[in-house]
Amino acid sequence: MIDPRPTTTSPRDPADLVRPDDGVISREIFRDPAVYDRELQRIFTRTWLYIGHESQLRNPGDYITNLMGEDPVIATRDAAGELHVLLNSCRHRGMTVCASDQGNAKFFRCPYHGWTYSSTGDLVGVPRTEAAYRGELDKSRLGLVEVPRVESYKGFIFANWDAGAVSLVDYLGRDQLWYLDMPIEGALGGLEVLGPVMKYRISANWKLASENFAGDDYHVLYTHGSAFQIGFLPDYDTLADYIAYFPHGHGMGDIPKPGRGLQNDLMMAEHFGPEAVEYVQAYNARLAERLSPEQAAVHGLGEGNIFPNLSWIKFGCFHVLGLYQWHPKGPGELEVWQTTFYDTGAPQHVKDFARSQMSQENAAAGIFGQDDGENFEKITESARGAVSRTLDFNYTMGMGHEGEIDEPTLPGQLGPHYSEQNHRNFYRYWAELMTEAGS
């Protein structure tokens, strides 16, 4: 019989709530406000978080806004061309000084009392300084707080509040970058952001979305089963073969065996004609030239998650590169920010198809986006029940069988299509950051 009374384990002790080596995760971590507050302090201030792409910040004065956990930030390029990431909070009374998603500005002025900051964050103007402050205000000490670490990897900008953190490249890891370099380097004309960032909210815990993209291939046939039944997509087992995880909690799924990705893209290209076939061949040749024959043999990727909350999806030449930020808004709510990239060198009809495919599949109104969102919401809702919260989630799939995949050309800890090894890796790093041992 289930005992709905509170357990003796403190909900604030992550070491007891998360036991990935046993395949056990407590539902408390998806509902407890104290756990959530600790995440903001220990995870979102100590990991590299995606801010934007350099194609969004081409010129001096260009800016975009984003979030680091629940901290709003402005990424701006100053007059000298240097990048800055600034806390979007006035040093006077905390009002956001920039309300727009993006633009170009020489300064940022707080709409509450008019304090004005330069593109480097310096406080350069205070209304009626002499009358209000008797000339005693030290503006040099009241600039916008700047994030101490800002680094870019091949155009993708990340920031970190931890001044002593490892480099971005070391955090992402060479094994993971071996895969992520493919959609970046394969783009014939380079990657560029397509349209504005799409934003919407769902009533779900941010970790459920992140872990799903980190390599939960198991849900695809069932959650998204209708897409296969109506012929919208081909047999799932023909698309990819493996998942893989990496240090720092990163993971990816739907990795094809060498040769399969190129074959799938060429089959798709036949429907579009010779120009599309030439594009796929040129894309693959570019991979072999810029990267390696082994990477060209893989050719295309599925989806993945950069810990903690940046997910991506690609699936070959006929799919845009989609980025998803799962911004936390409390233990039971998240805000999805979806950024879409396309290859500027792709034929126009390939761009049009890729954009349409993204809208139909993983956008807010897409088939897969709605399927996943409903899962995340219902799981979060179940964690609030007096009885259901006492039951642990089961992440034991594939335990005892890690390391059995033999593909020597593919880096990372490979696993079969269906395994929860990547989830366990995700929560292993989560627990490391959340406990004193990870400080």
C-alpha positions as a Markdown table, in Angstrom:
| # | Residue | x | y | z |
|---|---|---|---|---|
| 1 | Met | 0.0 | 0.0 | 0.0 |
| 2 | Ile | 1.3 | 3.5 | -0.9 |
| 3 | Asp | 2.0 | 5.7 | 2.1 |
| 4 | Pro | 1.2 | 9.3 | 1.0 |
| 5 | Arg | 2.9 | 10.8 | 4.1 |
| 6 | Pro | 6.0 | 12.9 | 3.6 |
| 7 | Thr | 9.2 | 10.9 | 3.4 |
| 8 | Thr | 12.0 | 11.5 | 5.9 |
| 9 | Thr | 14.4 | 12.6 | 3.1 |
| 10 | Ser | 14.7 | 16.4 | 3.0 |
| 11 | Pro | 13.5 | 17.7 | -0.4 |
| 12 | Arg | 16.5 | 20.1 | -0.2 |
| 13 | Asp | 19.1 | 17.2 | -0.3 |
| 14 | Pro | 19.8 | 16.5 | -4.0 |
| 15 | Ala | 22.1 | 13.6 | -3.1 |
| 16 | Asp | 19.2 | 11.7 | -1.8 |
| 17 | Leu | 16.7 | 12.8 | -4.4 |
| 18 | Val | 18.8 | 11.9 | -7.5 |
| 19 | Arg | 20.5 | 8.5 | -7.7 |
| 20 | Pro | 21.3 | 8.1 | -11.4 |
| 21 | Asp | 23.5 | 5.1 | -10.8 |
| 22 | Asp | 20.5 | 3.3 | -9.4 |
| 23 | Gly | 18.2 | 4.7 | -12.2 |
| 24 | Val | 16.1 | 6.5 | -9.6 |
| 25 | Ile | 15.0 | 10.2 | -9.7 |
| 26 | Ser | 12.6 | 11.7 | -7.2 |
| 27 | Arg | 9.7 | 13.7 | -8.4 |
| 28 | Glu | 10.5 | 16.3 | -5.8 |
| 29 | Ile | 13.1 | 17.9 | -8.0 |
| 30 | Phe | 10.4 | 18.8 | -10.5 |
| 31 | Arg | 8.1 | 20.5 | -8.0 |
| 32 | Asp | 10.0 | 21.7 | -4.9 |
| 33 | Pro | 10.6 | 25.5 | -4.8 |
| 34 | Ala | 13.7 | 25.1 | -2.6 |
| 35 | Val | 15.3 | 22.8 | -5.2 |
| 36 | Tyr | 14.4 | 25.2 | -7.9 |
| 37 | Asp | 16.0 | 28.2 | -6.1 |
| 38 | Arg | 19.1 | 26.1 | -5.6 |
| 39 | Glu | 19.2 | 25.4 | -9.3 |
| 40 | Leu | 19.2 | 29.1 | -10.1 |
| 41 | Gln | 22.1 | 29.6 | -7.7 |
| 42 | Arg | 24.2 | 26.6 | -8.5 |
| 43 | Ile | 23.5 | 25.6 | -12.1 |
| 44 | Phe | 22.5 | 28.8 | -13.9 |
| 45 | Thr | 25.3 | 30.8 | -12.5 |
| 46 | Arg | 28.0 | 28.2 | -13.0 |
| 47 | Thr | 27.4 | 26.8 | -16.5 |
| 48 | Trp | 27.9 | 28.2 | -20.0 |
| 49 | Leu | 24.5 | 29.5 | -21.3 |
| 50 | Tyr | 23.6 | 30.4 | -24.9 |
| 51 | Ile | 23.1 | 34.1 | -25.5 |
| 52 | Gly | 22.8 | 34.4 | -29.3 |
| 53 | His | 24.5 | 34.3 | -32.6 |
| 54 | Glu | 27.0 | 36.7 | -34.1 |
| 55 | Ser | 24.8 | 37.1 | -37.2 |
| 56 | Gln | 22.4 | 38.9 | -34.8 |
| 57 | Leu | 25.2 | 41.3 | -33.7 |
| 58 | Arg | 26.9 | 42.3 | -36.9 |
| 59 | Asn | 27.4 | 46.1 | -36.3 |
| 60 | Pro | 28.5 | 48.4 | -33.5 |
| 61 | Gly | 25.4 | 49.2 | -31.4 |
| 62 | Asp | 23.6 | 46.0 | -32.3 |
| 63 | Tyr | 22.0 | 44.3 | -29.3 |
| 64 | Ile | 19.8 | 41.3 | -28.4 |
| 65 | Thr | 18.2 | 40.4 | -25.1 |
| 66 | Asn | 18.1 | 36.9 | -23.4 |
| 67 | Leu | 17.9 | 35.2 | -20.1 |
| 68 | Met | 20.5 | 33.4 | -17.9 |
| 69 | Gly | 18.3 | 31.4 | -15.6 |
| 70 | Glu | 15.8 | 34.1 | -14.5 |
| 71 | Asp | 18.4 | 36.9 | -14.9 |
| 72 | Pro | 17.6 | 39.1 | -17.9 |
| 73 | Val | 20.7 | 40.2 | -19.9 |
| 74 | Ile | 21.6 | 42.3 | -22.9 |
| 75 | Ala | 24.2 | 41.2 | -25.4 |
| 76 | Thr | 25.6 | 44.2 | -27.2 |
| 77 | Arg | 28.5 | 45.1 | -29.5 |
| 78 | Asp | 30.1 | 48.4 | -28.5 |
| 79 | Ala | 31.6 | 51.1 | -30.8 |
| 80 | Ala | 34.9 | 49.2 | -30.9 |
| 81 | Gly | 33.2 | 46.0 | -32.0 |
| 82 | Glu | 33.6 | 44.2 | -28.6 |
| 83 | Leu | 30.9 | 42.0 | -27.2 |
| 84 | His | 29.4 | 42.6 | -23.8 |
| 85 | Val | 26.8 | 40.8 | -21.9 |
| 86 | Leu | 25.1 | 43.0 | -19.3 |
| 87 | Leu | 22.6 | 42.4 | -16.6 |
| 88 | Asn | 19.4 | 44.0 | -17.8 |
| 89 | Ser | 18.6 | 45.7 | -14.5 |
| 90 | Cys | 19.0 | 49.3 | -13.6 |
| 91 | Arg | 21.4 | 49.9 | -10.7 |
| 92 | His | 19.0 | 52.5 | -9.3 |
| 93 | Arg | 15.8 | 50.5 | -8.6 |
| 94 | Gly | 16.1 | 47.4 | -10.7 |
| 95 | Met | 13.9 | 48.2 | -13.7 |
| 96 | Thr | 14.9 | 46.6 | -17.0 |
| 97 | Val | 16.7 | 49.2 | -19.1 |
| 98 | Cys | 16.0 | 47.4 | -22.5 |
| 99 | Ala | 12.6 | 46.0 | -23.3 |
| 100 | Ser | 13.1 | 45.1 | -27.0 |
| 101 | Asp | 14.2 | 41.7 | -28.2 |
| 102 | Gln | 16.8 | 43.2 | -30.5 |
| 103 | Gly | 17.9 | 46.4 | -32.3 |
| 104 | Asn | 20.6 | 49.0 | -32.5 |
| 105 | Ala | 21.3 | 51.6 | -29.9 |
| 106 | Lys | 24.1 | 53.9 | -28.7 |
| 107 | Phe | 22.7 | 53.8 | -25.1 |
| 108 | Phe | 20.1 | 52.2 | -22.9 |
| 109 | Arg | 17.9 | 54.4 | -20.8 |
| 110 | Cys | 15.8 | 53.2 | -17.9 |
| 111 | Pro | 12.2 | 54.1 | -18.4 |
| 112 | Tyr | 11.5 | 54.5 | -14.7 |
| 113 | His | 13.9 | 57.4 | -13.7 |
| 114 | Gly | 15.9 | 57.9 | -16.8 |
| 115 | Trp | 19.3 | 56.6 | -15.7 |
| 116 | Thr | 21.3 | 56.1 | -18.9 |
| 117 | Tyr | 24.0 | 53.5 | -19.8 |
| 118 | Ser | 26.4 | 53.2 | -22.7 |
| 119 | Ser | 26.7 | 50.1 | -24.8 |
| 120 | Thr | 29.6 | 49.0 | -22.5 |
| 121 | Gly | 27.3 | 49.3 | -19.5 |
| 122 | Asp | 28.8 | 52.5 | -18.0 |
| 123 | Leu | 26.4 | 54.8 | -16.3 |
| 124 | Val | 26.7 | 58.0 | -18.4 |
| 125 | Gly | 23.6 | 60.0 | -17.4 |
| 126 | Val | 21.5 | 60.6 | -14.4 |
| 127 | Pro | 18.7 | 63.2 | -14.6 |
| 128 | Arg | 19.2 | 66.3 | -12.4 |
| 129 | Thr | 22.3 | 64.9 | -10.8 |
| 130 | Glu | 23.1 | 68.0 | -8.9 |
| 131 | Ala | 19.6 | 68.7 | -7.6 |
| 132 | Ala | 18.8 | 65.1 | -6.7 |
| 133 | Tyr | 22.2 | 63.9 | -5.4 |
| 134 | Arg | 24.0 | 67.1 | -4.6 |
| 135 | Gly | 26.7 | 66.0 | -6.9 |
| 136 | Glu | 27.6 | 63.1 | -4.6 |
| 137 | Leu | 26.6 | 60.2 | -6.8 |
| 138 | Asp | 29.6 | 58.1 | -7.9 |
| 139 | Lys | 28.5 | 57.0 | -11.4 |
| 140 | Ser | 31.7 | 55.0 | -12.0 |
| 141 | Arg | 30.5 | 52.4 | -9.4 |
| 142 | Leu | 27.0 | 52.1 | -10.7 |
| 143 | Gly | 27.3 | 50.7 | -14.2 |
| 144 | Leu | 25.3 | 47.7 | -15.4 |
| 145 | Val | 26.7 | 44.5 | -14.0 |
| 146 | Glu | 28.7 | 42.7 | -16.7 |
| 147 | Val | 28.8 | 39.0 | -17.0 |
| 148 | Pro | 32.5 | 38.1 | -16.5 |
| 149 | Arg | 32.9 | 35.4 | -19.1 |
| 150 | Val | 31.7 | 35.7 | -22.7 |
| 151 | Glu | 33.0 | 33.4 | -25.4 |
| 152 | Ser | 32.0 | 32.5 | -28.9 |
| 153 | Tyr | 32.3 | 29.2 | -30.7 |
| 154 | Lys | 32.1 | 29.6 | -34.5 |
| 155 | Gly | 29.5 | 32.3 | -34.2 |
| 156 | Phe | 27.5 | 30.9 | -31.2 |
| 157 | Ile | 27.8 | 33.2 | -28.2 |
| 158 | Phe | 27.8 | 31.9 | -24.6 |
| 159 | Ala | 28.2 | 33.6 | -21.3 |
| 160 | Asn | 29.0 | 32.4 | -17.8 |
| 161 | Trp | 28.7 | 34.2 | -14.4 |
| 162 | Asp | 31.5 | 32.1 | -13.0 |
| 163 | Ala | 34.8 | 33.9 | -13.7 |
| 164 | Gly | 36.8 | 30.8 | -12.8 |
| 165 | Ala | 34.9 | 28.4 | -15.1 |
| 166 | Val | 36.6 | 26.2 | -17.7 |
| 167 | Ser | 36.7 | 27.6 | -21.2 |
| 168 | Leu | 33.7 | 27.2 | -23.4 |
| 169 | Val | 35.4 | 24.7 | -25.7 |
| 170 | Asp | 36.4 | 22.6 | -22.7 |
| 171 | Tyr | 32.9 | 22.8 | -21.3 |
| 172 | Leu | 31.3 | 21.7 | -24.6 |
| 173 | Gly | 34.0 | 19.1 | -25.0 |
| 174 | Arg | 35.9 | 17.9 | -28.1 |
| 175 | Asp | 33.8 | 14.8 | -28.5 |
| 176 | Gln | 30.5 | 16.7 | -28.6 |
| 177 | Leu | 32.0 | 19.3 | -30.9 |
| 178 | Trp | 33.0 | 16.6 | -33.2 |
| 179 | Tyr | 29.3 | 16.2 | -34.0 |
| 180 | Leu | 28.2 | 19.8 | -33.6 |
| 181 | Asp | 30.8 | 21.0 | -36.1 |
| 182 | Met | 29.0 | 19.2 | -38.8 |
| 183 | Pro | 25.9 | 21.5 | -39.2 |
| 184 | Ile | 28.1 | 24.5 | -38.6 |
| 185 | Glu | 30.9 | 23.7 | -41.1 |
| 186 | Gly | 28.6 | 21.9 | -43.6 |
| 187 | Ala | 26.6 | 25.1 | -44.3 |
| 188 | Leu | 27.8 | 26.2 | -47.7 |
| 189 | Gly | 26.9 | 29.9 | -47.1 |
| 190 | Gly | 27.2 | 29.9 | -43.4 |
| 191 | Leu | 24.4 | 29.8 | -40.8 |
| 192 | Glu | 22.1 | 32.8 | -40.3 |
| 193 | Val | 19.2 | 33.4 | -38.0 |
| 194 | Leu | 15.9 | 33.2 | -39.8 |
| 195 | Gly | 13.2 | 35.5 | -38.5 |
| 196 | Pro | 12.6 | 36.6 | -34.9 |
| 197 | Val | 12.9 | 34.3 | -31.9 |
| 198 | Met | 9.6 | 32.5 | -31.3 |
| 199 | Lys | 8.5 | 32.5 | -27.6 |
| 200 | Tyr | 5.8 | 30.7 | -25.7 |
| 201 | Arg | 5.2 | 29.3 | -22.3 |
| 202 | Ile | 4.2 | 25.9 | -21.0 |
| 203 | Ser | 3.4 | 24.7 | -17.5 |
| 204 | Ala | 6.3 | 22.3 | -17.1 |
| 205 | Asn | 9.7 | 21.9 | -15.3 |
| 206 | Trp | 12.6 | 22.9 | -17.5 |
| 207 | Lys | 14.5 | 19.7 | -16.9 |
| 208 | Leu | 11.9 | 17.5 | -18.6 |
| 209 | Ala | 12.4 | 19.3 | -21.9 |
| 210 | Ser | 16.2 | 19.3 | -21.6 |
| 211 | Glu | 16.5 | 15.6 | -20.8 |
| 212 | Asn | 14.0 | 14.7 | -23.6 |
| 213 | Phe | 16.3 | 16.3 | -26.2 |
| 214 | Ala | 19.4 | 14.9 | -24.6 |
| 215 | Gly | 18.6 | 11.5 | -26.2 |
| 216 | Asp | 15.1 | 10.2 | -25.4 |
| 217 | Asp | 14.6 | 8.4 | -28.7 |
| 218 | Tyr | 12.4 | 5.9 | -26.9 |
| 219 | His | 9.4 | 8.3 | -26.9 |
| 220 | Val | 9.4 | 9.1 | -30.6 |
| 221 | Leu | 7.5 | 6.0 | -31.8 |
| 222 | Tyr | 4.7 | 6.5 | -29.2 |
| 223 | Thr | 4.4 | 10.2 | -28.5 |
| 224 | His | 4.8 | 11.1 | -32.2 |
| 225 | Gly | 3.4 | 7.8 | -33.5 |
| 226 | Ser | 0.7 | 9.4 | -35.6 |
| 227 | Ala | 3.3 | 11.1 | -37.8 |
| 228 | Phe | 4.6 | 7.7 | -38.8 |
| 229 | Gln | 1.1 | 6.1 | -39.2 |
| 230 | Ile | 0.0 | 8.8 | -41.7 |
| 231 | Gly | 3.2 | 8.6 | -43.7 |
| 232 | Phe | 4.4 | 12.1 | -42.7 |
| 233 | Leu | 7.8 | 10.5 | -41.7 |
| 234 | Pro | 9.5 | 7.3 | -42.9 |
| 235 | Asp | 10.1 | 4.3 | -40.6 |
| 236 | Tyr | 11.9 | 5.7 | -37.6 |
| 237 | Asp | 14.4 | 2.9 | -37.4 |
| 238 | Thr | 15.7 | 3.9 | -40.8 |
| 239 | Leu | 16.6 | 7.4 | -39.7 |
| 240 | Ala | 19.2 | 6.8 | -37.0 |
| 241 | Asp | 20.9 | 4.3 | -34.8 |
| 242 | Tyr | 22.6 | 5.6 | -31.7 |
| 243 | Ile | 22.6 | 8.0 | -28.8 |
| 244 | Ala | 25.7 | 9.4 | -27.1 |
| 245 | Tyr | 26.6 | 11.3 | -23.9 |
| 246 | Phe | 29.5 | 13.5 | -23.0 |
| 247 | Pro | 31.0 | 15.1 | -19.9 |
| 248 | His | 29.2 | 18.0 | -18.2 |
| 249 | Gly | 25.8 | 16.4 | -18.7 |
| 250 | His | 25.5 | 16.9 | -22.5 |
| 251 | Gly | 23.8 | 14.3 | -24.6 |
| 252 | Met | 22.4 | 13.7 | -28.1 |
| 253 | Gly | 20.2 | 11.2 | -29.9 |
| 254 | Asp | 19.4 | 10.0 | -33.4 |
| 255 | Ile | 23.0 | 9.6 | -34.5 |
| 256 | Pro | 23.1 | 7.6 | -37.8 |
| 257 | Lys | 25.5 | 4.8 | -38.6 |
| 258 | Pro | 28.3 | 6.0 | -41.0 |
| 259 | Gly | 26.8 | 6.2 | -44.5 |
| 260 | Arg | 23.1 | 6.2 | -43.5 |
| 261 | Gly | 22.7 | 10.0 | -43.1 |
| 262 | Leu | 24.1 | 10.8 | -46.6 |
| 263 | Gln | 22.0 | 8.0 | -48.1 |
| 264 | Asn | 18.8 | 9.4 | -46.5 |
| 265 | Asp | 19.6 | 12.9 | -47.7 |
| 266 | Leu | 20.3 | 11.8 | -51.3 |
| 267 | Met | 17.0 | 9.9 | -51.3 |
| 268 | Met | 15.2 | 13.0 | -50.2 |
| 269 | Ala | 17.1 | 15.1 | -52.8 |
| 270 | Glu | 15.8 | 12.9 | -55.6 |
| 271 | His | 12.3 | 14.4 | -55.0 |
| 272 | Phe | 13.6 | 17.9 | -55.5 |
| 273 | Gly | 15.7 | 17.4 | -58.6 |
| 274 | Pro | 19.3 | 17.8 | -59.7 |
| 275 | Glu | 20.0 | 21.1 | -57.9 |
| 276 | Ala | 19.1 | 19.5 | -54.5 |
| 277 | Val | 21.3 | 16.5 | -55.3 |
| 278 | Glu | 24.2 | 18.7 | -56.1 |
| 279 | Tyr | 23.6 | 20.6 | -52.8 |
| 280 | Val | 23.7 | 17.5 | -50.7 |
| 281 | Gln | 26.9 | 16.3 | -52.5 |
| 282 | Ala | 28.5 | 19.7 | -52.0 |
| 283 | Tyr | 27.5 | 19.8 | -48.3 |
| 284 | Asn | 29.1 | 16.3 | -47.8 |
| 285 | Ala | 32.3 | 17.2 | -49.7 |
| 286 | Arg | 32.6 | 20.3 | -47.6 |
| 287 | Leu | 32.4 | 18.2 | -44.4 |
| 288 | Ala | 35.2 | 15.9 | -45.7 |
| 289 | Glu | 37.3 | 18.9 | -46.7 |
| 290 | Arg | 36.9 | 21.0 | -43.6 |
| 291 | Leu | 36.5 | 18.3 | -41.0 |
| 292 | Ser | 37.2 | 14.6 | -41.7 |
| 293 | Pro | 36.1 | 11.7 | -43.9 |
| 294 | Glu | 34.7 | 10.1 | -40.7 |
| 295 | Gln | 32.5 | 13.1 | -40.0 |
| 296 | Ala | 31.4 | 13.2 | -43.7 |
| 297 | Ala | 30.4 | 9.6 | -43.3 |
| 298 | Val | 28.0 | 10.5 | -40.5 |
| 299 | His | 26.8 | 13.5 | -42.5 |
| 300 | Gly | 23.6 | 14.3 | -40.5 |
| 301 | Leu | 22.5 | 14.5 | -36.9 |
| 302 | Gly | 19.2 | 14.3 | -35.0 |
| 303 | Glu | 18.9 | 16.3 | -31.7 |
| 304 | Gly | 20.7 | 17.0 | -28.5 |
| 305 | Asn | 21.0 | 19.1 | -25.4 |
| 306 | Ile | 23.9 | 21.2 | -24.2 |
| 307 | Phe | 23.5 | 21.2 | -20.4 |
| 308 | Pro | 21.6 | 22.7 | -18.8 |
| 309 | Asn | 18.9 | 24.1 | -21.1 |
| 310 | Leu | 20.0 | 24.5 | -24.7 |
| 311 | Ser | 18.5 | 21.9 | -27.0 |
| 312 | Trp | 19.0 | 21.6 | -30.8 |
| 313 | Ile | 17.6 | 19.7 | -33.7 |
| 314 | Lys | 18.9 | 19.2 | -37.3 |
| 315 | Phe | 18.2 | 16.0 | -39.2 |
| 316 | Gly | 20.3 | 16.5 | -42.3 |
| 317 | Cys | 20.4 | 19.0 | -45.2 |
| 318 | Phe | 16.6 | 19.3 | -45.5 |
| 319 | His | 16.0 | 20.5 | -42.0 |
| 320 | Val | 16.9 | 23.9 | -40.5 |
| 321 | Leu | 19.1 | 24.0 | -37.4 |
| 322 | Gly | 16.7 | 24.7 | -34.6 |
| 323 | Leu | 17.8 | 25.9 | -31.1 |
| 324 | Tyr | 15.5 | 25.7 | -28.1 |
| 325 | Gln | 16.2 | 27.4 | -24.8 |
| 326 | Trp | 14.1 | 26.1 | -21.9 |
| 327 | His | 14.1 | 29.2 | -19.7 |
| 328 | Pro | 13.0 | 28.4 | -16.2 |
| 329 | Lys | 10.1 | 30.4 | -14.7 |
| 330 | Gly | 9.6 | 28.5 | -11.5 |
| 331 | Pro | 9.5 | 24.8 | -10.7 |
| 332 | Gly | 6.3 | 24.4 | -12.7 |
| 333 | Glu | 6.7 | 26.7 | -15.7 |
| 334 | Leu | 9.1 | 27.4 | -18.5 |
| 335 | Glu | 9.4 | 29.8 | -21.4 |
| 336 | Val | 10.5 | 28.3 | -24.7 |
| 337 | Trp | 12.7 | 30.4 | -27.0 |
| 338 | Gln | 13.0 | 28.9 | -30.4 |
| 339 | Thr | 15.7 | 30.2 | -32.8 |
| 340 | Thr | 15.8 | 28.9 | -36.4 |
| 341 | Phe | 19.0 | 28.9 | -38.5 |
| 342 | Tyr | 19.3 | 28.2 | -42.2 |
| 343 | Asp | 22.2 | 27.7 | -44.6 |
| 344 | Thr | 22.4 | 30.9 | -46.7 |
| 345 | Gly | 24.0 | 28.8 | -49.5 |
| 346 | Ala | 21.2 | 26.3 | -49.9 |
| 347 | Pro | 18.9 | 26.4 | -52.9 |
| 348 | Gln | 15.8 | 28.5 | -52.3 |
| 349 | His | 13.4 | 25.6 | -52.6 |
| 350 | Val | 15.5 | 23.6 | -50.0 |
| 351 | Lys | 15.3 | 26.7 | -47.6 |
| 352 | Asp | 11.5 | 26.9 | -48.1 |
| 353 | Phe | 11.0 | 23.2 | -47.5 |
| 354 | Ala | 13.2 | 23.3 | -44.4 |
| 355 | Arg | 11.4 | 26.3 | -42.9 |
| 356 | Ser | 8.0 | 24.7 | -43.6 |
| 357 | Gln | 9.1 | 21.4 | -42.1 |
| 358 | Met | 10.3 | 23.1 | -38.9 |
| 359 | Ser | 6.9 | 24.9 | -38.6 |
| 360 | Gln | 5.0 | 21.6 | -39.1 |
| 361 | Glu | 7.1 | 19.6 | -36.7 |
| 362 | Asn | 8.8 | 21.3 | -33.7 |
| 363 | Ala | 7.4 | 24.8 | -33.6 |
| 364 | Ala | 4.7 | 26.0 | -31.1 |
| 365 | Ala | 1.9 | 24.8 | -33.4 |
| 366 | Gly | 3.8 | 21.9 | -34.9 |
| 367 | Ile | 2.9 | 18.2 | -34.5 |
| 368 | Phe | 5.9 | 17.3 | -32.4 |
| 369 | Gly | 6.1 | 20.5 | -30.4 |
| 370 | Gln | 2.5 | 20.1 | -29.1 |
| 371 | Asp | 3.0 | 16.4 | -28.4 |
| 372 | Asp | 6.1 | 17.1 | -26.3 |
| 373 | Gly | 4.6 | 20.1 | -24.5 |
| 374 | Glu | 1.6 | 18.0 | -23.4 |
| 375 | Asn | 4.0 | 15.3 | -22.0 |
| 376 | Phe | 6.0 | 17.8 | -20.1 |
| 377 | Glu | 3.0 | 19.5 | -18.6 |
| 378 | Lys | 1.3 | 16.3 | -17.5 |
| 379 | Ile | 4.4 | 15.0 | -15.9 |
| 380 | Thr | 4.9 | 18.2 | -14.0 |
| 381 | Glu | 1.3 | 18.2 | -12.9 |
| 382 | Ser | 1.6 | 14.6 | -11.6 |
| 383 | Ala | 4.6 | 15.6 | -9.4 |
| 384 | Arg | 2.3 | 17.8 | -7.4 |
| 385 | Gly | 0.0 | 15.1 | -6.1 |
| 386 | Ala | 0.2 | 14.0 | -2.5 |
| 387 | Val | 0.5 | 10.4 | -3.4 |
| 388 | Ser | 2.2 | 10.6 | -6.8 |
| 389 | Arg | 5.0 | 12.8 | -5.5 |
| 390 | Thr | 6.1 | 9.9 | -3.3 |
| 391 | Leu | 6.9 | 7.7 | -6.3 |
| 392 | Asp | 10.3 | 7.9 | -8.0 |
| 393 | Phe | 10.7 | 8.1 | -11.7 |
| 394 | Asn | 12.4 | 5.0 | -13.3 |
| 395 | Tyr | 15.5 | 5.7 | -15.5 |
| 396 | Thr | 16.9 | 2.1 | -15.6 |
| 397 | Met | 16.7 | 1.4 | -19.3 |
| 398 | Gly | 20.0 | 0.1 | -20.5 |
| 399 | Met | 21.7 | 0.0 | -17.1 |
| 400 | Gly | 24.5 | -2.6 | -17.1 |
| 401 | His | 24.9 | -2.4 | -20.9 |
| 402 | Glu | 26.7 | 0.8 | -21.4 |
| 403 | Gly | 29.8 | 0.6 | -23.6 |
| 404 | Glu | 28.5 | -2.3 | -25.7 |
| 405 | Ile | 28.2 | -0.3 | -29.0 |
| 406 | Asp | 31.3 | -0.8 | -31.1 |
| 407 | Glu | 31.7 | 2.1 | -33.6 |
| 408 | Pro | 35.3 | 3.1 | -33.2 |
| 409 | Thr | 35.0 | 6.1 | -35.5 |
| 410 | Leu | 32.3 | 7.8 | -33.4 |
| 411 | Pro | 33.3 | 9.6 | -30.2 |
| 412 | Gly | 31.3 | 9.9 | -27.0 |
| 413 | Gln | 29.7 | 7.2 | -24.8 |
| 414 | Leu | 27.6 | 5.5 | -27.4 |
| 415 | Gly | 24.4 | 3.7 | -26.6 |
| 416 | Pro | 21.6 | 2.0 | -28.6 |
| 417 | His | 18.6 | 3.8 | -30.0 |
| 418 | Tyr | 16.6 | 3.0 | -26.9 |
| 419 | Ser | 18.4 | 3.6 | -23.6 |
| 420 | Glu | 18.3 | 6.1 | -20.7 |
| 421 | Gln | 22.0 | 6.3 | -20.3 |
| 422 | Asn | 21.9 | 9.9 | -21.4 |
| 423 | His | 19.3 | 10.8 | -18.8 |
| 424 | Arg | 21.5 | 9.3 | -16.1 |
| 425 | Asn | 24.4 | 11.3 | -17.3 |
| 426 | Phe | 22.3 | 14.5 | -17.3 |
| 427 | Tyr | 21.2 | 14.0 | -13.7 |
| 428 | Arg | 24.7 | 12.8 | -12.6 |
| 429 | Tyr | 26.1 | 16.3 | -13.5 |
| 430 | Trp | 23.0 | 18.0 | -12.2 |
| 431 | Ala | 23.6 | 16.4 | -8.8 |
| 432 | Glu | 27.3 | 17.3 | -8.9 |
| 433 | Leu | 26.5 | 21.0 | -9.3 |
| 434 | Met | 23.7 | 20.9 | -6.8 |
| 435 | Thr | 25.7 | 19.3 | -3.9 |
| 436 | Glu | 28.5 | 20.8 | -1.8 |
| 437 | Ala | 30.9 | 18.5 | -3.6 |
| 438 | Gly | 30.2 | 20.4 | -6.8 |
| 439 | Ser | 31.0 | 23.8 | -5.3 |
